[in-house]
Structure formats: C-alpha cells, structure tokens
Amino acid sequence: MAGITTRPPVDWRHRVQPHERLGFCGPGANPGLGTWHLVGSTWHKVTGLAGGISTASAVSRSDMWAIGSVVAPDDTLLHYTGTTWQKITSTALTGLQFGDILALSDSNVWATATVGGSPPRHLLHFDGTSWTSLTVPSSVQLGGMAPDGSGGLWFSAGQSSSQPPVVEHRSAAGTWSSHTLPGGSGPVFGIAPIPGTTSLWASGFLQSSGGTGSDAVIWGHGPAA
C-alpha cells in the first residue's frame, strides 16, 4: 500500500461539508424504533429475529448481513437470503458483542467485535464456508470498516478526544499500520468508500481551541475526496 503523504491527492485532509450515515435503531440502553423495511412507498416495521438490527451491509437485495440482538445488545450476526433472516452460528462468534459488519461479497464478509465491549478486539472473516478470528494488535482500535480497493481494510478508531485522530489499516497480506489525521485532537467515528472509486470519507470531531467544545469534521483520502 502506498504511504499517506502530506501532498494531495493522496493525503488525508479534513473537510467541512455535511456527512450522514444511515443505519438501524436496535435495542440496548437507549433503544431506537427498531428495524424497518421500505416496500414501494410504505415503511413496514420488521418483527422477529431481524427486529433488533443495529447495522447492516448488503451485497445485493437478496444477500444482506447484519448485527442483531437476541439475548443482549449486538450479540448476534444475521444473514438475509432473499426470503428470510437466519441467525449465524459459529464457534468463532460465540460470546462476542459485535461492532460493525462489512459484506463485500457472499464469500468475503468482515465483522468487528469485543467481549462485553472491552478489549481484546476481534476481527472476524467469513470466506463463504467458515468464520475465522484474525489477530489484532493490542494497540489497534477497530471502529467502522471500509475496503481499500486492494484487498485490505481501513478502520475508524475511536481514540480519546485528547489524542490526535487516527485511522487503522490492514493490508491484504495482514500488515497493520496506524495513520494520524490532520486537524488537531479528537476521535474518528465513521469511514466509508466513495462509490466507484478507491477514495474515502471519514467523519469525527476535533476539539476546539481551548478545549471548550468540539467541531464536526470530514476527512478525505484519495483523488475523489
């Protein structure tokens, strides 16, 4: 992977335009309105196994992967096959609380997790047949995920607001690296690819001067950002 430099168009740089990420509202300490399905022009509330989805990633309209809640918040991975939602079972997934899921194809699905929300962090991969847990360095924080276009992954990292903003990268070969973003101090919450490109947006906030508040920020990476 080419290194991130301080020169455009390959550097991470912060922006001021608005950013929005859509998702689901699952249960938990502050439950939302549940899972909803748009049919034509009408929204229908989903019940049953998929009623507590917190986030999802779709390969197609008939192949979706999601994080759901059955016994505890975000304790289950689900798969939609076009007609029904199915609970995914695997030894590698047992006892985990899931943070994010990214489905790139039906044989390339990634998920992040912890045990009860605490380290160590887990990175899990589905190859179309089975789930495996991959080694994550103890210093790495795993938030949202985005593909790098070369078989690797970028991760947002929810650092302390007093520390510089950081994104993590895992190459296709499994090599990890950390990249500090410009602008000051604050966490990075979200990261997403710009469709049709290998460029990215990341979102978070930066501490304002004097540490009395914070400002929302967008960072861009790549020629399309």
N, C-alpha and C positions, 0 to 999 in steps of 0.2 A: 504494500500500500504506500502511495506517495505521502510524504510527510506534510503536515499542515504548516504553511508558512505565514508570514505576515503580509504577503502581497496578494491582492486579488488576481484571478478569480478563485483561488483555491483555499483561501483562508476562512476561518470562522469570523464573522463580523456581526455586530448587533444592529437591529433594525427597530423601527418604531411603529410599523403598521400592525393593525389588529390581527389576532390569531384566534381560532376557535377549533376545539376538538370535540366531536360528538361521541357519546357513549351511551351506556345504560345506567339505570339507577337501581342498584341491588340493595339487599338488606344490610344490617350492621348497626353500629351505634347510632348512625344518622341515616336511616333508610330513605330511599327515594320513592319514586312512583312505580317501580317495577319495570318489567320488560314489555315493550310494545311493538306491534307488527303493523306496518302500513300495507293495506290491501286496497289498491286503487287510490281513492281519496280519503279513506277512512282508517283511523288508527284503532287497532284491537289490542286489548291487554292480554298478554300471554300468561297462562297458568301452568301448573305442573312443574316439571323438572327445570324448565327454562325460565320460570317466573322470577328468579333471583339473579339473573345475569348482571354482572358489573361491567364487563367489557368483552368485545368480540372481534374476531378477524376473519374476513371472508376470502376464500379462494374464488368462489362463484356463488350464485344464488342458491345452489344446492349443495354447497360444501363450505360450512362455516364452523369455526372453532371458538369456544368461549370459556370464560371463567364464571362459574356459578357458585351458589351457596346452598348446601343441603343440610348439614348439621351446624356448621359455623360459617361465618362470612368468608367467601372466596376460597372454599376448601375443596372445590371440585372443578375438573375440566370436562367440558361438554362438546359433543360433535353433532352437527346437524347434517343429515344426509339427503335433504330434499323433501322428506316427509315427516321425520321425527327427530327429536333431540335425544341423544344417547349419552349416558354417563361413561366416561373413560376410566378404566381401571388398569393399574399397573403398579408393580412393586416400587418402581422409581418415583411414583407420585404420592405414595402413602404418607400421611401425616403432614403434608405441606399446606401452606397458605400462599396462594398464587397472586402475583402482582401484575403481570402483563402477558399477553399471548400474541404471537405473530405467525400467521399462516401464509407461507409463500407458495406452497403447492400442497397437494394431498400427500406428498412424501417428504415435506420439508416444513415442519411446524416447530416453533420455539416457544418456550414459556419460562418466566422467571418466578422464583418462589423463595420463601423463607420458612422456618419452623416457628409458628406463632408470631411472625412479624419481626423476629430477631435474627441476627447473624448466626451461623454462616448462611450466605446466599447461595441459591441453587440456580443453575441454568440447565434447562431440560430440552431435549431434542427428540422429535419423532421422525423416523426415516421411512415411514409408510408401513413399517412392520412392528416396531417396538420403540418404547421410550427409554432414553438413557440420560443419566445425570452427568454433566461435564464439570470439570474442576474450574472453580472461580477463585482468583487470588483474594486473600483476606482483605486487601486494601480497596478492592473494587466494589462500588455500589451499582446496583442494577435497577434502573427505572424502566421507562418506555424503550421500545426497540424499533430500529429501522434498518433495512438492508443497505449495505454499502455499494451494491452493484457488482461486487467481485467475489461473492460467496461469504463475505464477512458480515458483521453486525455492528451498528452503533447503538450505544445505550445512553439515555439521560441518567444523571447521577444527582440525587437529592442531597448535595452537600449542605453543611451548616451555612446559614446566611452570612456568617462572618468570614467564610472562606471563599476563595475565587471559584467561579462556576467551572464545572468540569463535565466533559463527556468521555465515555469509555469506548474503546474499540477492540473488537475481537476479530482477527483476520480469519480467512478461510482455513489457514493452517493451525489456528488455535492460539496465536500470539496475541497477548493483551497489551494495550497501551492507553495511557491517560492523556487527555488534551485539555489544557486550560483555555477557556474562552475569554475574550476581552470584555472590558467594561467596568470591572470592579469586583465586588463580592456579592454572592447570592447563589441560590440553587438553580439547577436546570430541572424542570418538571416533565416536559414533553419533547418528543423528537419524531419527525415524520419526513418521509421522502416527498419530493416534488414529483408528481406523476409524469412518467415518460422521460425522466432524467435520473442521473445518479446524485443530484444535488439534494440538500436537506434544509429543513427549517427546524429550529429548536426553540423552545419557549421557557421562560422562567421569570425571575425578578432580580433586580440589583438593589443593594442598599443605597439610599440617597445620601448626599453629603451630610456628614454629621451623625449619620446613623439614626435619624429620627423617623424614617419611613422607608418606603421602597417604591420602585417603579417597575412596571411590567416591561419585558423586553423580548424581542425576537432576534435570534442569531441566524445567519445564513451561511451555508457552506456549499461551494461549488459554483460553476458558471451561471446556473439558472437562478441562484438565490439573490 
